[in-house]
Every structure is written in C-alpha cells, then in structure tokens.
Amino acid sequence: MPDIQAPAPCAPTRVMLIDDHPLVRDGLRARLEAVPGLAVVAEAGNAEEALAAAAQCNIDLALMDINMRGTNGIELTAQFHARHPEIAVLILSMHDKGEYVMQSIQAGARGYVLKDAPSQDIVQAIETVKSGGIYYSAALLRQLTQPLPERDLLTLREREVLKHIANGESNKQIARELDLSVRTVETHRLNIKRKLNIDGQAELIKFAVESLRLEGKI
C-alpha cells in the first residue's frame, strides 16, 4: 500500500503595506502577522518605493492608503493595475465618501475597507479580494447606490487642485504644493473644466470657492 502523504500546507498570502506613516504600517503589520495565512513581505511609504517593491518581491496583495504626498493611492492603484495586474489592490483608508470608493474601483482596486474597521473585517477583505471577489466596508455600501453631487465627478487629485484654485494659487504654486509638474496641473485644470462644462477662468474659481463652502472648509 502506498504511503499516504499529508496535504501540502497552503502558501500564505503575501501582502505589501503602502502608507506614508511608519507607525500606521507598524500597527497594520502587528495586526496582520497575528493572522495565520498572511505574511507581510514588503512595506512602502510612497509610490516609488511601492513600485520598486512590486517589481522585486513576490506579492499577492497590496494594502494601499489613499493620502500620500506626490502620487496618491488612487493614482498608484492605476499604475499597479497597468504594470502589475497580478497584484490585487485593497484600499485601506480613513475616507468614507462614496466618490473615493468609485474612483478607487475605477483605478483597478478590488476592494475598499475603512481604517477603523475591526481586524476581522480587514482579514475578510483580504481573503475576499485574494480569492477574486470585491469587498466594500458595510458602512460604505449604502453610499454607493446614491447619485453623486456634480463636484464629485472629479478625481481625488482634481479635487485637490480645485481646493488650491479656490485659494487663488497659480499653476506654478499648485505644482509646488502637490509635487507635480506645471503641465500636469494645467491638464487637471482642463479636465475639471471639461467635466463640469465650465468655460472661463472666473467661472472655474467661482465653482471652486462654492465647492469648498459646501464642504464647510471656508
């Protein structure tokens, strides 16, 4: 009778943490390393580090924050989707607005979970995304069925540019503040005007100021 061999153990899910706050990464690593079947194999604090790690390490899933200086998490998700489609991206963010969720999914993310979610929710999200599904935090689901206000047609980066426009900043000033090229800022301005059907500069500034007022920021 042939020997009966025990089944080979399942390979762990290899995770990369992408967040520009080292303390946040430390906390996530501690939470995830306590879960059987998960292994944190890389960390990154910005887009450059993340793309380098993705090219060098064998990664299954990237746990990505949105707010990062320079290239934000949604833009980086789109780069991952284009360069490393084999890596599933799960957004882990403090933002609970539906537009961020939709922008993330449009960029190629497979899920969106809130940072204050219990550890079991984050683990469930990782398992769902790794198995090919899409995961949303329960608190976000009802927002996804609601129509977006006009200003929420914009991407996260376009909204950031809009805030600086409301402050009266020039393209050169905005580029310096957001660590972008002047040409990129000009492109964002054109895209904002196209999406909102705005013709002139005065109308754009007026909309930017009204948008901030609606958000209670001025």
C-alpha positions in Angstrom: 0.0 0.0 0.0 1.5 3.4 -1.0 2.3 5.8 1.8 -0.4 8.4 2.5 1.1 11.9 2.3 -0.3 14.8 4.2 -1.6 17.6 2.1 0.9 20.4 1.5 0.2 23.5 3.6 -1.4 26.4 1.7 1.1 29.1 0.8 0.4 32.3 2.8 -1.0 35.4 1.1 2.0 37.8 0.6 1.0 41.3 1.5 2.7 44.7 0.9 1.7 47.7 3.1 1.7 51.1 1.4 1.2 54.0 3.7 3.4 57.1 4.3 3.1 56.8 8.1 5.5 54.3 9.6 3.5 54.0 12.8 0.4 53.0 10.8 2.4 50.4 8.9 3.8 49.1 12.2 0.2 48.7 13.6 -1.0 47.0 10.5 1.9 44.6 10.4 1.3 43.7 14.0 -2.4 43.1 13.3 -1.8 41.0 10.2 1.1 39.0 11.3 -1.1 37.6 14.1 -3.4 36.0 11.4 -2.4 32.6 10.1 -2.1 32.5 6.3 -0.9 36.1 6.0 2.6 37.3 5.6 3.7 40.9 5.3 6.6 40.7 2.9 7.1 44.4 1.9 6.4 48.0 3.0 6.4 51.3 1.2 5.9 54.9 2.1 5.4 56.3 -1.4 4.8 55.4 -5.0 8.4 55.0 -5.9 9.1 52.6 -3.1 5.9 50.7 -3.8 6.6 50.2 -7.5 10.2 49.1 -6.7 9.0 46.5 -4.2 6.3 45.3 -6.6 9.0 44.6 -9.2 11.4 42.9 -6.8 9.1 40.9 -4.4 6.6 38.2 -5.0 3.5 40.0 -3.8 -0.2 38.8 -3.9 -1.9 41.8 -2.5 -1.2 45.5 -1.8 -2.9 47.2 1.1 -3.0 50.8 0.0 -3.7 54.1 1.7 -5.1 57.0 -0.4 -3.5 60.1 1.2 0.2 60.1 0.2 2.3 63.1 -0.8 3.1 63.1 -4.5 1.3 60.2 -6.2 -1.8 59.4 -4.2 -3.1 55.9 -3.6 -5.8 56.1 -6.3 -3.2 57.1 -8.9 -0.8 54.5 -7.7 -3.6 51.9 -7.9 -4.0 52.7 -11.6 -0.2 52.2 -12.1 -0.3 48.9 -10.3 -3.2 47.8 -12.4 -1.3 48.6 -15.5 2.1 47.3 -14.6 1.3 44.5 -12.1 -2.2 43.2 -12.8 -1.4 40.1 -10.9 -1.2 42.1 -7.7 -4.7 42.7 -6.1 -5.0 46.1 -4.6 -7.2 46.7 -1.5 -7.7 50.3 -0.4 -7.4 50.9 3.4 -8.5 54.5 4.0 -10.0 56.8 6.6 -12.2 58.4 3.8 -15.7 57.1 3.9 -17.2 59.0 1.0 -18.6 57.1 -1.9 -16.7 59.0 -4.6 -13.4 57.8 -3.2 -14.6 54.2 -3.4 -15.8 54.6 -7.0 -12.6 56.3 -8.1 -10.5 53.5 -6.4 -12.5 50.8 -8.1 -12.3 52.6 -11.5 -8.5 52.8 -11.0 -8.4 49.0 -10.6 -8.8 48.4 -6.8 -10.5 45.2 -5.8 -11.9 46.5 -2.5 -12.2 49.3 -0.1 -12.1 49.0 3.7 -12.0 51.7 6.4 -9.0 52.1 8.7 -11.1 52.0 11.8 -12.7 48.7 10.8 -12.1 45.7 13.2 -9.2 43.4 12.3 -11.6 40.6 11.3 -13.1 42.9 8.6 -9.7 43.7 7.2 -8.8 40.0 7.1 -12.2 39.2 5.5 -11.5 41.9 2.9 -8.1 40.4 2.1 -9.5 36.9 1.8 -12.3 38.1 -0.5 -10.0 40.1 -2.7 -7.4 37.4 -2.9 -10.0 34.9 -4.0 -11.1 37.1 -6.8 -14.0 38.9 -5.2 -14.7 42.6 -4.5 -15.1 43.9 -0.9 -16.6 47.1 0.5 -16.9 48.0 4.1 -20.5 47.7 5.2 -20.6 51.4 6.2 -19.9 52.3 2.5 -22.5 50.1 0.7 -25.5 52.4 1.1 -23.5 55.4 -0.3 -22.6 53.5 -3.5 -26.3 53.5 -4.6 -26.7 57.3 -4.2 -26.1 59.7 -7.0 -23.0 61.9 -6.7 -23.2 65.7 -6.5 -21.7 67.4 -9.5 -18.4 68.3 -7.8 -17.9 64.5 -7.1 -17.5 63.8 -10.8 -13.9 64.8 -10.2 -11.0 62.6 -9.2 -9.2 62.9 -5.9 -6.3 64.8 -7.5 -8.7 67.1 -9.4 -10.4 67.9 -6.1 -7.1 68.7 -4.5 -6.2 71.1 -7.5 -9.7 72.6 -7.2 -9.1 73.5 -3.5 -5.9 75.3 -4.4 -7.7 77.1 -7.2 -10.2 78.3 -4.7 -7.3 79.8 -2.7 -6.2 81.8 -5.7 -3.0 79.9 -6.3 -1.3 79.9 -9.7 -0.4 76.7 -11.6 3.2 77.0 -10.5 2.2 77.4 -6.8 -0.2 74.4 -7.1 2.5 72.3 -8.7 4.9 73.1 -5.9 2.4 72.3 -3.2 1.3 69.0 -4.7 4.7 67.9 -6.0 3.5 67.9 -9.6 4.7 69.4 -12.9 3.1 72.6 -14.1 2.0 70.8 -17.2 0.2 68.2 -15.1 -1.6 70.9 -13.1 -2.7 72.6 -16.4 -4.1 69.2 -17.6 -6.0 68.8 -14.3 -7.5 72.3 -14.8 -8.6 71.5 -18.3 -10.2 68.2 -17.2 -12.0 69.9 -14.4 -13.5 72.5 -16.8 -14.4 69.8 -19.3 -16.2 67.6 -16.7 -18.1 70.5 -15.2 -18.8 72.2 -18.5 -17.0 75.3 -17.4 -15.7 77.8 -19.9 -13.8 80.7 -18.3 -11.3 81.1 -15.5 -13.7 83.2 -13.4 -16.4 80.6 -13.6 -13.9 77.9 -12.5 -12.7 80.0 -9.5 -16.3 80.6 -8.5 -17.1 76.9 -8.7 -14.0 76.1 -6.6 -14.9 78.5 -3.9 -18.6 77.3 -3.8 -17.4 73.7 -3.6 -15.2 74.4 -0.6 -18.1 76.3 1.0 -20.4 73.3 0.6 -17.8 71.1 2.3 -17.6 73.6 5.2 -13.9 74.4 4.6 -14.4 78.1 4.1 
